[in-house]
């Protein structure tokens, strides 16, 4: 998993007025959970927003006034109207302690079914997994090259060393559905071969 650095400053007060003051000054209130403790701090809004708006996930090297911890973003709260980030929860990582995460899905390949006119439906953008921090990749890659019309990839078809997938195993991650005018080229080819074989037999 990619690692980024983020600096913060300890909050002297944790009340509502202090949080409003921080936001007005271009900062975001945050809390770091882990190891049985909580650290209340603030980070600059701009670098925080860059980490949140991307579909990627990162391991974050937090530097809070000289105290460094590795963490992940656990939860982000947005203003209901302006969609401004108003609070962020971070979870401290430990190399020997499994953690739950949402990892993005990345599709590769050009589906045979889509090339034949089928419609690709992606039902998951991220999947829930659990594992040690060292096991987490940047994303979960799904090759859809061989997917024909009517075929799908389910959660139970996904695998990655060191990770356990937590979503319903039967849930469809991606599928190719029939669309108007779509033709399964492979099946069409089979029918053509049968027709040719029948014509040859009749001629004999």
Secondary structure, DSSP 8 states (H G I E B T S, - for coil): --EEEEEEEE-S--SHHHHHHHHHTTEEEEEEEETTEEEEEEEEHHHHHHHHHSS---EEEEEETTEEEEEEEEEEEE-TTT--EEEEEEEE--TTS-EEEEEEEEEES--HHHHTT-EEEE--SEEEEEE-GGG--S-EEEE-TT--TT-EEEGGG---TT-EE-S-TTSEEEEEE--TT---HHHHHHHHHHHHHHHHHHH-
